[in-house]
Each structure stands twice: as structure tokens, then as C-alpha cells.
Amino acid sequence: SQTIHQWPATLVQPVGSPLSLECTVEGTSNPNLYWYRQAAGRGLQLLFYSVGIGQISSEVPQNLSASRPQDRQFILSSKKLLLSDSGFYLCAWSVSGEAFFGQGTRLTVV
Amino acid sequence: GENVEQHPSTLSVQEGDSAVIKCTYSDSASNYFPWYKQELGKRPQLIIDIRSNVGEKKDQRIAVTLNKTAKHFSLHITETQPEDSAVYFCAATLWGNEKLTFGTGTRLTIIP
């Protein structure tokens, strides 16, 4: 069966520090991979999606970037965090429509 | 691209009553409409989905209806229970497409 791993579960980082969140998927090949952000009490905002290694599409201009160095690995990064980057970050994978989410990372920028 | 609107943003119902959440979508090509439930602090999880070749689908106390002509679909929860309290998201996409567009979510509270 397919599983998705996302870490860390919680993270507190100072403003201006770098960020790296990692997500890996097991049990499937060539999945579509996604990074979503959810601000407190808000909906799911799609940040990036990838249909293959090295292929990244950005949905909104922002302080973040994404990379897919391997088929089942998706990384969300920032060189310098802003206060507004705080939120709940969710990685997800899909094959033909249905999405499966990771446990999420609650990021607090202080 | 697809745009999904979801109403209401918050909903409180008495335990045992029914709850209805409605979504509209803009892209007539969309043919797959899943619903996700997100409990506090947890990941969204699929609870039911419907494809455009059917108008209604039921799974115990949960049902989803789809009106392709009007481009709207709804989630119905009957005999609500406290564990139904959560945020519910609708979504729409073209099956096989790489992007799933979500609604803004509905916070459902079941009052004991």
C-alpha cells in the first residue's frame, strides 16, 4: 500500500532563517506531488505541484521554492523565512485525481 | 483554470439533525468531485467522491449529489454525531489532471 511521510511535525524557526521540509512517498511510481499551505482557520492553498522529477509548477509568487530530486521525494524550501510563512504545510500525492495527504508540518516563524 | 466556491464557511447543527454543504465549480470539463474531512490538527482525508457519470452517491450517513448542468455539488450528512465536527473541503478536477482545486472549507460543529 502507498504511504506518505512528511517531517518534521512541528517546527519553530526565527525570521530570516532557512527552511527545508521533506516529503517522501512509498508504494507508488511517478506520483503527482503537491505542497499546500493552510493558514489558521483557512482553506488549502496550493503552493507547488510536480508531475515528475525536476518538474515544478508554482501556483503563487512567494518566499518559498520546491524541488523534486527523486521520483518520490518533494522538498519545500526557503532561504529566509518571513513571519507570514507561518502555517500548516501539507504534502500530498495523487495518481489520477484522488489526493492523499501527509500528516502536515506546523511551522511557526517567530 | 478551475475555481471552486464553498458555502457556508461555518455551520452549526444540533446532534441528530442533517447538515448540507454546497459547492460550485467553474470548469465544465471537471468530472471528479471529492470531499475531504479534516479534524483539528490533522490531515484532510477523503470521505466520499463522485464522478460526473452519476448524480448521487451514498455511504451510510453521508451522501453527495451532483448537478452538472448547474455546476454544483453538495455533501449531505444525516443523523449527525459529535464526531462529525470537523472542517470539510470540496474539490473538483478533471480525472487524470494533475491539479485538484479545493473549496475554502466549511467548519461544521455538532451541538450535543
gemmi code that builds the backbone of each chain (N, CA, C; Angstrom):
import gemmi

chains = {
    "A": [
        ("SER", (0.843, -1.186, 0.000), (0.000, 0.000, 0.000), (0.886, 1.247, 0.000)),
        ("GLN", (0.258, 2.335, -0.418), (1.021, 3.570, -0.521), (1.025, 4.314, 0.813)),
        ("THR", (2.147, 4.912, 1.138), (2.241, 5.736, 2.339), (3.001, 7.007, 2.000)),
        ("ILE", (2.727, 8.032, 2.764), (3.399, 9.305, 2.571), (3.969, 9.749, 3.905)),
        ("HIS", (5.212, 10.169, 3.892), (5.888, 10.595, 5.105), (6.263, 12.069, 4.963)),
        ("GLN", (5.971, 12.809, 5.976), (6.281, 14.233, 5.976), (6.868, 14.577, 7.331)),
        ("TRP", (7.956, 15.312, 7.312), (8.574, 15.710, 8.582), (9.282, 17.054, 8.444)),
        ("PRO", (9.468, 17.764, 9.582), (9.011, 17.375, 10.915), (7.522, 17.686, 11.106)),
        ("ALA", (6.961, 17.265, 12.215), (5.555, 17.531, 12.503), (5.356, 18.969, 12.981)),
        ("THR", (6.288, 19.468, 13.733), (6.223, 20.859, 14.180), (7.608, 21.479, 14.053)),
        ("LEU", (7.596, 22.783, 13.843), (8.859, 23.495, 13.640), (8.683, 24.939, 14.058)),
        ("VAL", (9.610, 25.427, 14.869), (9.628, 26.836, 15.243), (10.938, 27.409, 14.738)),
        ("GLN", (10.835, 28.419, 13.888), (12.027, 28.986, 13.273), (12.027, 30.505, 13.413)),
        ("PRO", (13.192, 31.108, 13.595), (13.250, 32.573, 13.654), (13.142, 33.181, 12.270)),
        ("VAL", (12.655, 34.405, 12.247), (12.588, 35.159, 10.992), (13.981, 35.243, 10.379)),
        ("GLY", (14.049, 35.041, 9.082), (15.333, 35.135, 8.386), (16.100, 33.838, 8.295)),
        ("SER", (15.625, 32.818, 8.981), (16.322, 31.521, 8.931), (15.849, 30.722, 7.723)),
        ("PRO", (16.626, 29.731, 7.303), (16.209, 28.910, 6.158), (15.221, 27.833, 6.587)),
        ("LEU", (14.587, 27.237, 5.580), (13.589, 26.203, 5.822), (13.785, 25.050, 4.851)),
        ("SER", (13.606, 23.851, 5.346), (13.580, 22.685, 4.472), (12.613, 21.672, 5.051)),
        ("LEU", (11.531, 21.433, 4.326), (10.558, 20.413, 4.703), (10.617, 19.310, 3.660)),
        ("GLU", (10.603, 18.077, 4.147), (10.753, 16.967, 3.219), (9.540, 16.044, 3.249)),
        ("CYS", (9.260, 15.493, 2.112), (8.116, 14.605, 1.941), (8.540, 13.452, 1.038)),
        ("THR", (8.240, 12.236, 1.452), (8.534, 11.080, 0.605), (7.310, 10.182, 0.519)),
        ("VAL", (7.188, 9.532, -0.604), (6.059, 8.646, -0.856), (6.590, 7.249, -1.118)),
        ("GLU", (5.894, 6.252, -0.592), (6.274, 4.860, -0.821), (5.116, 4.106, -1.466)),
        ("GLY", (5.456, 3.137, -2.259), (4.439, 2.246, -2.783), (3.778, 2.684, -4.060)),
        ("THR", (4.314, 3.709, -4.696), (3.757, 4.144, -5.976), (4.875, 4.736, -6.816)),
        ("SER", (4.662, 4.752, -8.113), (5.665, 5.309, -9.011), (5.095, 6.493, -9.758)),
        ("ASN", (5.960, 7.473, -9.980), (5.609, 8.663, -10.745), (4.321, 9.334, -10.243)),
        ("PRO", (4.232, 9.563, -8.938), (3.027, 10.243, -8.453), (3.078, 11.733, -8.755)),
        ("ASN", (1.934, 12.368, -8.807), (1.887, 13.824, -8.760), (2.094, 14.211, -7.296)),
        ("LEU", (2.927, 15.208, -7.063), (3.226, 15.630, -5.695), (2.851, 17.095, -5.509)),
        ("TYR", (2.413, 17.433, -4.310), (1.890, 18.765, -4.040), (2.375, 19.282, -2.684)),
        ("TRP", (2.530, 20.582, -2.612), (2.671, 21.268, -1.323), (1.517, 22.249, -1.177)),
        ("TYR", (0.791, 22.126, -0.063), (-0.293, 23.038, 0.263), (0.080, 23.772, 1.557)),
        ("ARG", (-0.460, 24.967, 1.702), (-0.357, 25.681, 2.968), (-1.762, 26.010, 3.440)),
        ("GLN", (-1.910, 25.871, 4.746), (-3.190, 26.181, 5.362), (-2.937, 27.143, 6.515)),
        ("ALA", (-3.347, 28.408, 6.332), (-3.259, 29.369, 7.426), (-4.350, 29.040, 8.437)),
        ("ALA", (-4.185, 29.526, 9.659), (-5.104, 29.187, 10.747), (-6.553, 29.493, 10.350)),
        ("GLY", (-7.396, 28.458, 10.412), (-8.805, 28.635, 10.114), (-9.114, 28.904, 8.658)),
        ("ARG", (-8.165, 28.635, 7.782), (-8.376, 28.947, 6.373), (-8.352, 27.681, 5.521)),
        ("GLY", (-8.535, 27.871, 4.229), (-8.578, 26.755, 3.302), (-7.200, 26.276, 2.885)),
        ("LEU", (-7.202, 25.383, 1.903), (-5.970, 24.789, 1.401), (-5.475, 25.574, 0.190)),
        ("GLN", (-4.327, 26.188, 0.340), (-3.749, 26.958, -0.752), (-2.659, 26.134, -1.419)),
        ("LEU", (-2.816, 25.848, -2.695), (-1.807, 25.085, -3.425), (-0.598, 25.974, -3.681)),
        ("LEU", (0.572, 25.518, -3.234), (1.805, 26.282, -3.417), (2.568, 25.791, -4.643)),
        ("PHE", (2.816, 24.497, -4.697), (3.584, 23.901, -5.788), (3.009, 22.531, -6.124)),
        ("TYR", (3.186, 22.135, -7.378), (2.898, 20.757, -7.729), (3.925, 20.288, -8.743)),
        ("SER", (4.099, 18.971, -8.776), (5.120, 18.384, -9.632), (4.586, 17.101, -10.258)),
        ("VAL", (4.768, 16.987, -11.562), (4.318, 15.782, -12.261), (5.471, 14.851, -12.570)),
        ("GLY", (6.699, 15.263, -12.223), (7.842, 14.401, -12.475), (9.118, 14.999, -11.909)),
        ("ILE", (10.186, 14.225, -11.934), (11.473, 14.673, -11.399), (11.885, 15.976, -12.078)),
        ("GLY", (12.241, 16.948, -11.251), (12.724, 18.218, -11.771), (11.655, 19.118, -12.353)),
        ("GLN", (10.401, 18.675, -12.356), (9.302, 19.474, -12.912), (8.486, 20.082, -11.785)),
        ("ILE", (8.569, 21.386, -11.646), (7.896, 22.091, -10.561), (7.048, 23.205, -11.160)),
        ("SER", (5.805, 23.267, -10.734), (4.927, 24.372, -11.117), (4.557, 25.136, -9.863)),
        ("SER", (4.695, 26.437, -9.945), (4.394, 27.294, -8.811), (3.041, 27.952, -9.023)),
        ("GLU", (2.226, 27.908, -7.995), (0.880, 28.464, -8.116), (0.805, 29.925, -7.689)),
        ("VAL", (1.588, 30.301, -6.718), (1.536, 31.672, -6.219), (2.958, 32.187, -5.994)),
        ("PRO", (3.189, 33.457, -6.327), (4.519, 34.027, -6.055), (4.713, 34.153, -4.549)),
        ("GLN", (5.883, 33.790, -4.078), (6.078, 33.794, -2.640), (7.540, 33.630, -2.316)),
        ("ASN", (7.803, 33.472, -1.050), (9.136, 33.372, -0.493), (9.614, 31.929, -0.444)),
        ("LEU", (8.915, 31.021, -1.090), (9.233, 29.609, -0.980), (9.614, 29.041, -2.338)),
        ("SER", (10.289, 27.896, -2.304), (10.603, 27.174, -3.528), (10.433, 25.696, -3.263)),
        ("ALA", (10.362, 24.918, -4.328), (10.196, 23.471, -4.180), (11.135, 22.765, -5.139)),
        ("SER", (11.502, 21.546, -4.764), (12.352, 20.740, -5.633), (11.930, 19.285, -5.542)),
        ("ARG", (12.195, 18.571, -6.610), (11.875, 17.133, -6.653), (13.113, 16.416, -7.192)),
        ("PRO", (14.032, 16.106, -6.308), (15.287, 15.486, -6.752), (15.139, 14.009, -7.122)),
        ("GLN", (14.118, 13.357, -6.570), (13.856, 11.958, -6.883), (12.365, 11.779, -7.150)),
        ("ASP", (12.015, 10.668, -7.740), (10.620, 10.444, -8.149), (9.636, 10.579, -7.002)),
        ("ARG", (10.031, 10.116, -5.803), (9.093, 10.081, -4.702), (9.522, 10.995, -3.553)),
        ("GLN", (10.267, 12.033, -3.874), (10.730, 12.973, -2.866), (10.398, 14.389, -3.308)),
        ("PHE", (9.811, 15.134, -2.392), (9.413, 16.507, -2.690), (9.853, 17.374, -1.524)),
        ("ILE", (10.549, 18.464, -1.818), (11.132, 19.294, -0.763), (10.635, 20.729, -0.905)),
        ("LEU", (10.241, 21.298, 0.208), (9.824, 22.696, 0.258), (10.898, 23.490, 0.991)),
        ("SER", (11.331, 24.598, 0.407), (12.451, 25.327, 0.975), (12.203, 26.825, 0.996)),
        ("SER", (12.977, 27.465, 1.845), (13.043, 28.920, 1.848), (14.440, 29.331, 2.284)),
        ("LYS", (14.955, 30.395, 1.692), (16.274, 30.881, 2.101), (16.157, 31.750, 3.350)),
        ("LYS", (15.064, 32.521, 3.425), (14.860, 33.422, 4.570), (13.382, 33.473, 4.903)),
        ("LEU", (13.013, 32.919, 6.033), (11.613, 32.867, 6.423), (11.089, 34.241, 6.837)),
        ("LEU", (9.823, 34.454, 6.525), (9.084, 35.644, 6.951), (8.039, 35.226, 7.987)),
        ("LEU", (7.572, 36.193, 8.764), (6.514, 35.893, 9.728), (5.286, 35.315, 9.029)),
        ("SER", (5.011, 35.834, 7.847), (3.824, 35.416, 7.099), (3.928, 33.989, 6.561)),
        ("ASP", (5.093, 33.370, 6.701), (5.243, 31.973, 6.254), (4.697, 30.983, 7.277)),
        ("SER", (4.319, 31.464, 8.433), (3.743, 30.571, 9.453), (2.477, 29.926, 8.923)),
        ("GLY", (2.294, 28.656, 9.267), (1.090, 27.959, 8.827), (1.267, 26.463, 8.929)),
        ("PHE", (0.271, 25.775, 8.428), (0.266, 24.317, 8.432), (0.538, 23.877, 7.007)),
        ("TYR", (1.676, 23.193, 6.794), (2.088, 22.800, 5.460), (1.794, 21.319, 5.251)),
        ("LEU", (1.147, 21.063, 4.161), (0.746, 19.687, 3.864), (1.328, 19.251, 2.529)),
        ("CYS", (1.968, 18.108, 2.555), (2.414, 17.462, 1.335), (1.333, 16.472, 0.921)),
        ("ALA", (1.165, 16.269, -0.356), (0.166, 15.313, -0.824), (0.648, 14.668, -2.113)),
        ("TRP", (0.127, 13.484, -2.369), (0.409, 12.820, -3.636), (-0.897, 12.366, -4.253)),
        ("SER", (-0.892, 12.218, -5.552), (-2.081, 11.715, -6.229), (-1.685, 10.980, -7.490)),
        ("VAL", (-2.536, 10.057, -7.849), (-2.459, 9.411, -9.143), (-3.873, 9.474, -9.703)),
        ("SER", (-4.035, 10.304, -10.724), (-5.345, 10.452, -11.356), (-6.431, 10.993, -10.447)),
        ("GLY", (-6.162, 12.101, -9.801), (-7.260, 12.817, -9.146), (-7.288, 12.759, -7.643)),
        ("GLU", (-7.465, 11.573, -7.058), (-7.610, 11.482, -5.604), (-6.297, 11.821, -4.927)),
        ("ALA", (-6.362, 12.706, -3.925), (-5.164, 13.160, -3.217), (-5.063, 12.510, -1.846)),
        ("PHE", (-3.844, 12.194, -1.443), (-3.568, 11.626, -0.125), (-2.556, 12.542, 0.549)),
        ("PHE", (-2.884, 12.953, 1.760), (-2.085, 13.954, 2.439), (-1.144, 13.350, 3.467)),
        ("GLY", (-0.014, 14.009, 3.653), (0.871, 13.699, 4.751), (0.305, 14.263, 6.047)),
        ("GLN", (0.992, 14.015, 7.140), (0.495, 14.417, 8.452), (0.570, 15.927, 8.663)),
        ("GLY", (1.344, 16.606, 7.847), (1.446, 18.048, 7.986), (2.583, 18.502, 8.864)),
        ("THR", (3.053, 19.710, 8.613), (4.082, 20.348, 9.437), (3.540, 21.694, 9.891)),
        ("ARG", (3.460, 21.859, 11.188), (3.026, 23.160, 11.705), (4.257, 24.029, 11.903)),
        ("LEU", (4.378, 25.046, 11.070), (5.525, 25.950, 11.102), (5.137, 27.254, 11.785)),
        ("THR", (5.912, 27.619, 12.775), (5.730, 28.900, 13.439), (7.007, 29.690, 13.269)),
        ("VAL", (6.882, 30.848, 12.636), (8.031, 31.722, 12.449), (7.950, 32.813, 13.516)),
        ("VAL", (9.015, 32.950, 14.283), (8.992, 33.890, 15.423), (10.051, 34.988, 15.265)),
    ],
    "B": [
        ("GLY", (-8.468, 28.417, -15.418), (-8.408, 27.278, -14.522), (-9.678, 27.114, -13.735)),
        ("GLU", (-9.736, 26.044, -12.970), (-10.913, 25.751, -12.162), (-10.998, 26.675, -10.960)),
        ("ASN", (-12.223, 27.031, -10.606), (-12.476, 27.823, -9.409), (-13.625, 27.168, -8.648)),
        ("VAL", (-13.405, 26.876, -7.383), (-14.419, 26.200, -6.578), (-14.828, 27.109, -5.424)),
        ("GLU", (-16.119, 27.334, -5.302), (-16.651, 28.114, -4.191), (-17.450, 27.198, -3.269)),
        ("GLN", (-17.321, 27.436, -1.971), (-17.930, 26.550, -0.982), (-18.680, 27.381, 0.047)),
        ("HIS", (-19.893, 26.912, 0.395), (-20.729, 27.610, 1.377), (-21.492, 26.592, 2.230)),
        ("PRO", (-21.743, 26.903, 3.494), (-21.270, 28.094, 4.201), (-19.849, 27.895, 4.718)),
        ("SER", (-19.257, 28.916, 5.267), (-17.919, 28.779, 5.824), (-17.969, 28.162, 7.213)),
        ("THR", (-19.052, 28.392, 7.935), (-19.262, 27.744, 9.225), (-20.703, 27.261, 9.295)),
        ("LEU", (-20.897, 26.177, 10.013), (-22.227, 25.573, 10.117), (-22.335, 24.861, 11.455)),
        ("SER", (-23.380, 25.201, 12.193), (-23.637, 24.529, 13.464), (-24.989, 23.852, 13.391)),
        ("VAL", (-25.042, 22.589, 13.731), (-26.310, 21.864, 13.723), (-26.437, 21.063, 15.010)),
        ("GLN", (-27.680, 20.838, 15.397), (-27.948, 20.051, 16.589), (-27.668, 18.581, 16.286)),
        ("GLU", (-27.118, 17.900, 17.248), (-26.862, 16.467, 17.080), (-28.139, 15.749, 16.661)),
        ("GLY", (-27.988, 14.920, 15.647), (-29.143, 14.190, 15.133), (-29.785, 14.839, 13.923)),
        ("ASP", (-29.557, 16.135, 13.754), (-30.088, 16.816, 12.569), (-29.168, 16.576, 11.365)),
        ("SER", (-29.601, 17.082, 10.216), (-28.809, 16.924, 8.990), (-27.990, 18.182, 8.710)),
        ("ALA", (-26.889, 17.996, 8.003), (-26.036, 19.113, 7.582), (-25.829, 19.031, 6.075)),
        ("VAL", (-25.853, 20.188, 5.437), (-25.654, 20.252, 3.989), (-24.606, 21.311, 3.675)),
        ("ILE", (-23.632, 20.945, 2.887), (-22.580, 21.862, 2.455), (-22.594, 21.880, 0.930)),
        ("LYS", (-22.521, 23.092, 0.373), (-22.677, 23.229, -1.082), (-21.429, 23.809, -1.724)),
        ("CYS", (-21.147, 23.330, -2.926), (-20.011, 23.832, -3.699), (-20.415, 24.058, -5.143)),
        ("THR", (-19.828, 25.080, -5.745), (-19.994, 25.310, -7.176), (-18.617, 25.314, -7.820)),
        ("TYR", (-18.578, 24.932, -9.089), (-17.310, 24.925, -9.798), (-17.486, 25.635, -11.136)),
        ("SER", (-16.384, 26.030, -11.731), (-16.465, 26.874, -12.932), (-16.139, 26.131, -14.224)),
        ("ASP", (-15.297, 25.112, -14.159), (-14.833, 24.435, -15.371), (-15.761, 23.260, -15.708)),
        ("SER", (-16.486, 23.395, -16.780), (-17.437, 22.353, -17.158), (-16.753, 21.039, -17.526)),
        ("ALA", (-15.430, 21.071, -17.741), (-14.705, 19.837, -18.062), (-14.436, 18.982, -16.825)),
        ("SER", (-14.539, 19.567, -15.638), (-14.282, 18.800, -14.415), (-15.271, 17.650, -14.299)),
        ("ASN", (-14.758, 16.494, -13.896), (-15.624, 15.318, -13.816), (-15.382, 14.469, -12.577)),
        ("TYR", (-14.583, 14.983, -11.633), (-14.310, 14.242, -10.412), (-14.412, 15.201, -9.241)),
        ("PHE", (-15.236, 14.832, -8.237), (-15.558, 15.761, -7.154), (-15.442, 15.037, -5.810)),
        ("PRO", (-14.288, 15.157, -5.176), (-14.107, 14.509, -3.862), (-14.434, 15.459, -2.720)),
        ("TRP", (-14.728, 14.876, -1.576), (-14.932, 15.617, -0.334), (-13.931, 15.102, 0.705)),
        ("TYR", (-13.311, 16.059, 1.411), (-12.328, 15.720, 2.427), (-12.792, 16.241, 3.784)),
        ("LYS", (-12.445, 15.474, 4.804), (-12.741, 15.858, 6.181), (-11.427, 16.066, 6.910)),
        ("GLN", (-11.307, 17.194, 7.596), (-10.094, 17.484, 8.341), (-10.438, 17.742, 9.793)),
        ("GLU", (-10.064, 16.825, 10.643), (-10.244, 17.024, 12.077), (-9.139, 17.938, 12.596)),
        ("LEU", (-9.377, 18.527, 13.732), (-8.492, 19.553, 14.267), (-7.052, 19.060, 14.354)),
        ("GLY", (-6.146, 19.769, 13.716), (-4.727, 19.458, 13.781), (-4.288, 18.255, 12.978)),
        ("LYS", (-5.210, 17.716, 12.177), (-4.867, 16.505, 11.421), (-4.910, 16.748, 9.915)),
        ("ARG", (-4.564, 15.747, 9.171), (-4.538, 15.871, 7.724), (-5.940, 15.694, 7.151)),
        ("PRO", (-6.233, 16.312, 6.022), (-7.508, 16.058, 5.343), (-7.543, 14.624, 4.844)),
        ("GLN", (-8.712, 14.004, 4.937), (-8.868, 12.637, 4.460), (-10.132, 12.537, 3.631)),
        ("LEU", (-10.015, 11.784, 2.572), (-11.142, 11.590, 1.662), (-12.271, 10.844, 2.370)),
        ("ILE", (-13.484, 11.358, 2.257), (-14.622, 10.667, 2.865), (-15.602, 10.145, 1.825)),
        ("ILE", (-15.707, 10.817, 0.722), (-16.589, 10.359, -0.343), (-16.245, 11.132, -1.608)),
        ("ASP", (-16.498, 10.533, -2.746), (-16.265, 11.234, -4.008), (-17.333, 10.827, -5.014)),
        ("ILE", (-17.454, 11.612, -6.058), (-18.440, 11.322, -7.090), (-17.867, 11.710, -8.436)),
        ("ARG", (-18.194, 10.924, -9.432), (-17.787, 11.250, -10.795), (-19.018, 11.694, -11.583)),
        ("SER", (-18.763, 12.362, -12.673), (-19.850, 13.043, -13.363), (-20.818, 12.115, -14.075)),
        ("ASN", (-20.542, 10.832, -14.085), (-21.475, 9.920, -14.739), (-22.610, 9.479, -13.811)),
        ("VAL", (-22.592, 9.965, -12.558), (-23.681, 9.673, -11.626), (-24.150, 10.961, -10.989)),
        ("GLY", (-25.396, 10.966, -10.505), (-25.935, 12.172, -9.903), (-25.923, 12.138, -8.386)),
        ("GLU", (-25.794, 10.938, -7.807), (-25.814, 10.832, -6.358), (-25.043, 9.589, -5.926)),
        ("LYS", (-24.409, 9.712, -4.771), (-23.684, 8.582, -4.205), (-23.848, 8.613, -2.696)),
        ("LYS", (-24.099, 7.446, -2.105), (-24.305, 7.372, -0.663), (-23.336, 6.411, -0.021)),
        ("ASP", (-22.970, 6.756, 1.211), (-22.145, 5.856, 2.015), (-22.583, 6.027, 3.465)),
        ("GLN", (-23.485, 5.187, 3.889), (-24.050, 5.228, 5.234), (-24.717, 6.584, 5.465)),
        ("ARG", (-24.204, 7.399, 6.390), (-24.874, 8.668, 6.701), (-24.444, 9.815, 5.794)),
        ("ILE", (-23.542, 9.536, 4.887), (-23.004, 10.584, 4.019), (-23.472, 10.365, 2.589)),
        ("ALA", (-23.837, 11.445, 1.943), (-24.229, 11.373, 0.538), (-23.713, 12.605, -0.187)),
        ("VAL", (-23.459, 12.457, -1.468), (-23.063, 13.590, -2.294), (-23.958, 13.605, -3.532)),
        ("THR", (-24.406, 14.784, -3.892), (-25.215, 14.955, -5.098), (-24.485, 15.867, -6.057)),
        ("LEU", (-24.705, 15.661, -7.332), (-24.033, 16.440, -8.371), (-25.031, 16.877, -9.417)),
        ("ASN", (-25.006, 18.161, -9.741), (-25.810, 18.713, -10.821), (-24.847, 19.311, -11.840)),
        ("LYS", (-24.568, 18.560, -12.895), (-23.579, 19.015, -13.870), (-24.062, 20.218, -14.666)),
        ("THR", (-25.327, 20.278, -14.902), (-25.864, 21.402, -15.670), (-25.632, 22.712, -14.937)),
        ("ALA", (-25.928, 22.686, -13.651), (-25.773, 23.887, -12.835), (-24.358, 24.027, -12.289)),
        ("LYS", (-23.537, 23.030, -12.453), (-22.165, 23.004, -11.956), (-22.114, 23.215, -10.444)),
        ("HIS", (-22.922, 22.429, -9.747), (-22.791, 22.447, -8.299), (-22.973, 21.051, -7.729)),
        ("PHE", (-22.366, 20.831, -6.579), (-22.455, 19.552, -5.891), (-22.513, 19.797, -4.392)),
        ("SER", (-23.109, 18.873, -3.684), (-23.377, 19.071, -2.263), (-23.052, 17.820, -1.457)),
        ("LEU", (-22.676, 18.062, -0.205), (-22.436, 16.995, 0.758), (-23.575, 17.012, 1.763)),
        ("HIS", (-24.157, 15.850, 2.012), (-25.249, 15.717, 2.959), (-24.834, 14.734, 4.048)),
        ("ILE", (-24.938, 15.177, 5.285), (-24.665, 14.300, 6.420), (-25.948, 14.199, 7.232)),
        ("THR", (-26.456, 12.992, 7.385), (-27.688, 12.787, 8.153), (-27.357, 12.238, 9.537)),
        ("GLU", (-28.312, 12.419, 10.437), (-28.164, 11.907, 11.822), (-26.787, 12.265, 12.383)),
        ("THR", (-26.479, 13.552, 12.360), (-25.140, 13.996, 12.738), (-24.780, 13.595, 14.163)),
        ("GLN", (-23.476, 13.352, 14.328), (-22.926, 12.926, 15.622), (-21.770, 13.853, 15.980)),
        ("PRO", (-21.405, 13.919, 17.256), (-20.301, 14.816, 17.657), (-19.020, 14.585, 16.869)),
        ("GLU", (-18.742, 13.360, 16.494), (-17.504, 13.083, 15.752), (-17.542, 13.585, 14.313)),
        ("ASP", (-18.680, 14.096, 13.900), (-18.758, 14.714, 12.574), (-18.202, 16.137, 12.588)),
        ("SER", (-17.972, 16.683, 13.775), (-17.404, 18.028, 13.873), (-16.009, 18.040, 13.260)),
        ("ALA", (-15.812, 18.908, 12.284), (-14.542, 18.970, 11.549), (-14.665, 20.065, 10.504)),
        ("VAL", (-13.594, 20.252, 9.741), (-13.651, 21.119, 8.566), (-13.777, 20.230, 7.332)),
        ("TYR", (-14.713, 20.561, 6.487), (-14.960, 19.781, 5.281), (-14.572, 20.612, 4.056)),
        ("PHE", (-13.862, 19.967, 3.137), (-13.435, 20.619, 1.893), (-14.014, 19.876, 0.699)),
        ("CYS", (-14.557, 20.628, -0.228), (-14.916, 20.029, -1.505), (-13.784, 20.313, -2.490)),
        ("ALA", (-13.769, 19.592, -3.579), (-12.742, 19.794, -4.597), (-13.287, 19.362, -5.950)),
        ("ALA", (-12.630, 19.844, -6.997), (-13.053, 19.494, -8.347), (-11.834, 19.395, -9.241)),
        ("THR", (-11.888, 18.461, -10.179), (-10.803, 18.319, -11.140), (-11.263, 17.474, -12.311)),
        ("LEU", (-10.467, 17.480, -13.336), (-10.654, 16.555, -14.441), (-9.844, 15.308, -14.116)),
        ("TRP", (-10.521, 14.180, -14.027), (-9.866, 12.918, -13.669), (-8.654, 12.702, -14.560)),
        ("GLY", (-7.482, 12.507, -13.926), (-6.243, 12.344, -14.665), (-5.438, 13.628, -14.737)),
        ("ASN", (-6.067, 14.742, -14.376), (-5.370, 16.015, -14.336), (-4.451, 16.059, -13.126)),
        ("GLU", (-3.460, 16.928, -13.160), (-2.531, 16.955, -12.040), (-2.943, 17.914, -10.940)),
        ("LYS", (-3.953, 18.717, -11.183), (-4.339, 19.705, -10.178), (-5.717, 19.449, -9.620)),
        ("LEU", (-5.791, 19.466, -8.289), (-7.055, 19.331, -7.588), (-7.348, 20.677, -6.944)),
        ("THR", (-8.446, 21.302, -7.328), (-8.795, 22.617, -6.800), (-9.780, 22.464, -5.653)),
        ("PHE", (-9.413, 23.014, -4.497), (-10.231, 22.877, -3.299), (-11.107, 24.109, -3.073)),
        ("GLY", (-12.224, 23.876, -2.431), (-13.022, 24.962, -1.892), (-12.346, 25.500, -0.637)),
        ("THR", (-12.928, 26.536, -0.051), (-12.310, 27.214, 1.082), (-12.625, 26.557, 2.416)),
        ("GLY", (-13.464, 25.540, 2.414), (-13.717, 24.789, 3.630), (-14.941, 25.258, 4.389)),
        ("THR", (-15.553, 24.308, 5.102), (-16.701, 24.583, 5.978), (-16.406, 23.977, 7.343)),
        ("ARG", (-16.445, 24.826, 8.354), (-16.244, 24.320, 9.714), (-17.597, 23.898, 10.254)),
        ("LEU", (-17.776, 22.601, 10.406), (-19.032, 22.046, 10.908), (-18.902, 21.729, 12.393)),
        ("THR", (-19.836, 22.255, 13.168), (-19.867, 21.992, 14.601), (-21.182, 21.304, 14.944)),
        ("ILE", (-21.095, 20.171, 15.594), (-22.288, 19.442, 16.019), (-22.522, 19.760, 17.494)),
        ("ILE", (-23.699, 20.281, 17.773), (-24.037, 20.694, 19.139), (-24.721, 19.532, 19.862)),
        ("PRO", (-24.130, 19.064, 20.963), (-24.719, 17.900, 21.662), (-26.092, 18.243, 22.255)),
    ],
}
model = gemmi.Model(1)
for chain_id, residues in chains.items():
    chain = gemmi.Chain(chain_id)
    for i, (resn, *xyz) in enumerate(residues, 1):
        res = gemmi.Residue()
        res.name, res.seqid = resn, gemmi.SeqId(i, " ")
        for name, pos in zip(("N", "CA", "C"), xyz):
            atom = gemmi.Atom()
            atom.name, atom.element = name, gemmi.Element(name[0])
            atom.pos, atom.b_iso = gemmi.Position(*pos), 0.0
            res.add_atom(atom)
        chain.add_residue(res)
    model.add_chain(chain)
structure = gemmi.Structure()
structure.add_model(model)
structure.setup_entities()
